[in-house]
Amino acid sequence: MDEVINKSIESLKNIAVFYKMDLKTAEEVVSIYELIDPCSLMFFFRNKHIMVDLGTGNYNKINWLFNSKQDCIDIIETIYRGVIKGKTLIFFNNNYSSKYKY
């Protein structure tokens, strides 16, 4: 996931900021958001956690690998368009659960 996100950063620099966090140093955050996966992608806007419905059943985070840079860009751009409109739960037309064998 890191490789795809790193490739996407240049395209998304005007709408998103990415932060890496070591789970061992932020135990409080780990317990609040139940971060048990080695790599999870979460979204925040103006200090609010943004939930994302991608058809996987987990609205809090993305914990599967992106297949392509374009998938990453499409998801983050859609989330951005939703939060600009004031939404805190973003729904997607694509069902990513069958696509990524979640």
C-alpha positions in Angstrom: 0.0 0.0 0.0 2.9 2.4 0.8 4.2 2.2 -2.8 0.9 3.0 -4.4 0.3 5.9 -1.9 3.7 7.3 -2.5 3.1 7.2 -6.3 -0.3 9.0 -5.7 1.0 11.8 -3.4 2.0 14.1 -6.3 -1.4 13.9 -7.9 -3.2 14.4 -4.6 -1.0 17.1 -3.0 -3.7 19.8 -3.4 -6.4 17.9 -1.6 -4.8 15.6 0.9 -1.9 15.3 3.3 -0.5 11.9 4.3 1.0 11.0 7.6 2.7 7.8 8.6 2.4 6.6 12.2 4.2 3.9 14.1 1.6 1.9 16.0 4.1 1.1 18.8 4.4 4.8 19.7 0.8 5.8 19.6 -1.0 3.2 21.8 -3.9 5.5 22.6 -4.7 6.0 19.0 -4.4 2.2 18.4 -7.0 1.5 21.0 -9.4 4.2 20.0 -9.5 3.3 16.3 -8.8 -0.5 16.8 -5.7 -0.5 14.5 -4.7 -4.1 14.5 -3.7 -4.4 10.9 -0.1 -3.7 9.9 -1.2 -1.0 7.4 -4.5 1.0 7.6 -5.6 4.1 5.8 -7.9 6.4 7.7 -9.4 9.8 6.7 -9.8 12.9 8.7 -11.2 16.3 7.8 -11.1 19.3 10.1 -10.3 17.0 13.1 -13.3 14.7 12.3 -12.9 11.1 11.5 -14.5 10.4 8.1 -16.1 7.1 7.6 -16.0 5.4 4.2 -18.5 2.8 2.9 -16.6 0.8 0.3 -18.8 -2.3 0.6 -16.3 -4.1 2.9 -18.3 -3.6 6.1 -15.5 -1.6 7.8 -16.4 2.1 7.6 -13.4 3.3 9.8 -10.4 2.5 7.6 -9.1 0.8 4.5 -6.9 -2.1 5.4 -6.4 -3.8 2.0 -3.9 -3.1 -0.7 -4.7 -0.9 -3.7 -4.2 -2.6 -7.0 -3.3 0.6 -8.8 -2.4 4.3 -8.4 -5.6 5.3 -10.1 -7.8 3.3 -7.5 -6.1 5.2 -4.7 -6.6 8.6 -6.5 -10.2 7.9 -7.3 -11.1 6.9 -3.7 -9.3 9.9 -2.1 -10.8 12.4 -4.6 -14.3 11.0 -3.9 -13.8 11.3 -0.2 -12.6 14.9 -0.7 -15.7 15.8 -2.8 -17.9 14.3 0.0 -16.3 16.1 2.9 -16.3 19.5 1.1 -20.1 19.0 1.0 -20.2 18.4 4.8 -20.6 14.6 4.7 -19.0 12.4 7.4 -20.0 9.1 5.8 -19.0 8.7 2.2 -20.7 6.0 0.0 -19.1 4.5 -3.1 -20.8 3.1 -6.1 -18.1 0.4 -6.6 -18.2 -2.6 -4.3 -14.6 -3.1 -3.3 -15.3 -6.2 -1.2 -15.6 -8.5 -4.2 -12.9 -6.6 -6.3 -10.3 -7.1 -3.6 -11.5 -10.4 -2.2 -12.0 -8.8 1.2 
